[in-house]
Amino acid sequence: MLFYEELIKKIDGNVETEGKEKFSLEINRTLIWLGTGIPFFIIGVMEIYIATMGEQSSTKDLIFGIVLLLIGFRHIKMYLGYKIILDFDKDSLVSKGIDLPFSNVKTCTLKEQVIGKKRKLQTVLNVITKDKKQIIIPLMMNKKIRFLNLLKSKLGDKFIIENK
């Protein structure tokens, strides 16, 4: 994990932009989401099985199993759903539910911002489109520096680095 100042120093924007580049979740988030998701899912299935196949079926055990199953499923879904693709053949950024053409970007600001339920300070990209939509992309992917260099190279003056 890089501190913001170190991250800024490594961004120069002198890379070639061609083809497709895929960016997946960083390893520590993968371990957290899969490390909790898979065990919760398995325990939830076992709890539901025990609650329904036992001689004395318990509603509490069934509900507990369903809750664990849902938590595990949510973590696995979050892991599988996180993928960002920079498609330079189509000149767009593609992610879950977003297809953002680079020509539609008004500004793309790299900054530290407090986001999430835990109110944690994270490095994010704040993208403003020409039709005045705001898209916040938390940088929790592997190869962050490559991702930022590719965007800076493609967007040029539209890519802004906010200093503290």
C-alpha positions as CSV (number, residue, x, y, z in Angstrom):
1,M,0.0,0.0,0.0
2,L,1.4,3.3,-1.1
3,F,1.0,6.6,0.8
4,Y,-0.5,9.4,-1.3
5,E,2.7,11.4,-1.6
6,E,4.6,8.4,-2.8
7,L,1.9,7.6,-5.3
8,I,1.9,11.1,-6.8
9,K,5.7,11.0,-7.3
10,K,5.4,7.8,-9.4
11,I,2.8,9.2,-11.8
12,D,4.4,10.6,-15.0
13,G,1.9,9.6,-17.7
14,N,4.6,8.5,-20.2
15,V,3.2,5.1,-21.2
16,E,1.7,3.8,-24.5
17,T,-2.1,3.4,-24.5
18,E,-3.2,0.6,-26.7
19,G,-5.4,-2.5,-26.5
20,K,-7.2,-3.5,-23.3
21,E,-5.9,-3.4,-19.7
22,K,-7.7,-5.2,-16.9
23,F,-7.4,-4.2,-13.3
24,S,-8.6,-6.5,-10.6
25,L,-8.9,-6.2,-6.8
26,E,-5.7,-5.8,-4.8
27,I,-4.4,-8.9,-2.9
28,N,-5.2,-7.8,0.6
29,R,-8.9,-7.0,-0.2
30,T,-9.1,-10.3,-2.1
31,L,-7.9,-12.1,1.0
32,I,-10.4,-10.3,3.2
33,W,-13.4,-10.7,0.9
34,L,-12.7,-14.3,0.0
35,G,-11.3,-15.2,3.4
36,T,-14.5,-14.3,5.0
37,G,-16.9,-14.9,2.2
38,I,-16.1,-18.6,1.5
39,P,-16.1,-19.7,5.2
40,F,-19.4,-17.8,5.9
41,F,-21.0,-19.3,2.8
42,I,-19.9,-22.9,3.8
43,I,-21.0,-22.4,7.5
44,G,-24.3,-21.0,6.3
45,V,-25.0,-24.0,4.0
46,M,-24.0,-26.4,6.8
47,E,-26.2,-24.6,9.3
48,I,-29.2,-24.6,7.0
49,Y,-28.6,-28.3,6.3
50,I,-28.4,-29.1,10.0
51,A,-31.5,-27.0,10.8
52,T,-33.6,-28.7,8.1
53,M,-32.3,-32.3,8.4
54,G,-32.2,-32.6,12.2
55,E,-35.0,-34.2,14.2
56,Q,-35.7,-31.0,15.9
57,S,-35.7,-28.2,13.3
58,S,-34.9,-24.9,14.8
59,T,-36.1,-21.6,13.3
60,K,-33.2,-19.8,15.0
61,D,-30.6,-22.1,13.4
62,L,-32.3,-21.7,10.0
63,I,-32.3,-17.9,10.2
64,F,-28.7,-17.9,11.4
65,G,-27.7,-20.1,8.5
66,I,-29.5,-17.9,6.0
67,V,-27.8,-14.8,7.4
68,L,-24.3,-16.4,7.2
69,L,-25.1,-17.6,3.7
70,L,-26.1,-14.1,2.6
71,I,-23.0,-12.5,4.1
72,G,-20.8,-15.0,2.4
73,F,-22.6,-14.6,-0.9
74,R,-22.3,-10.8,-0.7
75,H,-18.5,-11.0,-0.1
76,I,-18.0,-13.4,-2.9
77,K,-20.2,-11.3,-5.2
78,M,-18.2,-8.2,-4.3
79,Y,-14.9,-9.9,-5.2
80,L,-16.2,-11.3,-8.5
81,G,-17.8,-8.0,-9.4
82,Y,-14.8,-5.8,-9.0
83,K,-13.0,-5.3,-12.4
84,I,-12.0,-2.2,-14.2
85,I,-11.1,-2.3,-17.9
86,L,-9.4,0.5,-19.8
87,D,-10.3,-0.2,-23.4
88,F,-8.1,2.0,-25.6
89,D,-9.5,0.5,-28.8
90,K,-13.0,1.9,-27.9
91,D,-11.5,4.8,-25.9
92,S,-13.5,4.0,-22.7
93,L,-13.3,2.9,-19.1
94,V,-15.6,-0.1,-18.4
95,S,-16.5,-1.2,-14.9
96,K,-19.6,-2.7,-13.2
97,G,-22.5,-0.8,-14.7
98,I,-20.3,2.0,-16.2
99,D,-19.1,2.5,-19.7
100,L,-17.4,5.9,-19.7
101,P,-16.0,7.1,-23.0
102,F,-12.8,9.2,-22.5
103,S,-14.3,11.9,-24.8
104,N,-17.1,12.4,-22.2
105,V,-14.7,13.2,-19.3
106,K,-14.6,16.8,-18.3
107,T,-12.1,16.4,-15.4
108,C,-10.5,13.4,-13.7
109,T,-9.1,14.4,-10.3
110,L,-6.8,12.2,-8.2
111,K,-7.3,13.0,-4.5
112,E,-7.6,11.6,-1.0
113,Q,-11.2,11.4,0.2
114,V,-13.2,10.0,3.1
115,I,-15.6,7.3,1.7
116,G,-17.5,4.3,2.9
117,K,-19.4,3.4,6.0
118,K,-16.2,3.3,8.1
119,R,-15.3,6.9,7.0
120,K,-11.9,5.8,6.0
121,L,-9.5,8.1,4.1
122,Q,-8.8,6.5,0.6
123,T,-7.2,7.5,-2.6
124,V,-9.9,8.0,-5.3
125,L,-10.4,9.2,-8.8
126,N,-13.2,11.8,-8.9
127,V,-14.4,11.8,-12.5
128,I,-16.8,14.6,-13.7
129,T,-18.4,14.0,-17.1
130,K,-19.5,16.6,-19.6
131,D,-23.1,15.9,-18.7
132,K,-22.3,16.8,-15.1
133,K,-22.3,13.3,-13.6
134,Q,-19.8,12.5,-10.9
135,I,-18.2,9.0,-10.7
136,I,-15.9,8.2,-7.8
137,I,-13.5,5.3,-8.3
138,P,-11.7,4.1,-5.2
139,L,-8.2,2.9,-6.1
140,M,-8.3,-0.5,-4.5
141,M,-6.9,-2.4,-7.5
142,N,-3.6,-4.0,-8.2
143,K,-1.3,-2.1,-10.5
144,K,-2.5,1.3,-9.3
145,I,0.5,3.2,-10.7
146,R,0.0,1.6,-14.2
147,F,-3.7,2.5,-14.1
148,L,-3.0,6.1,-13.2
149,N,-0.2,6.5,-15.7
150,L,-2.4,5.1,-18.5
151,L,-5.3,7.5,-17.5
152,K,-2.9,10.5,-17.3
153,S,-1.4,9.6,-20.7
154,K,-4.8,9.3,-22.3
155,L,-6.6,12.2,-20.6
156,G,-3.7,14.7,-20.6
157,D,-4.7,18.1,-19.1
158,K,-8.1,16.7,-17.9
159,F,-6.2,14.5,-15.4
160,I,-5.6,16.6,-12.3
161,I,-3.6,15.6,-9.2
162,E,-4.9,17.3,-6.1
163,N,-2.2,18.1,-3.5
164,K,-3.0,18.3,0.2
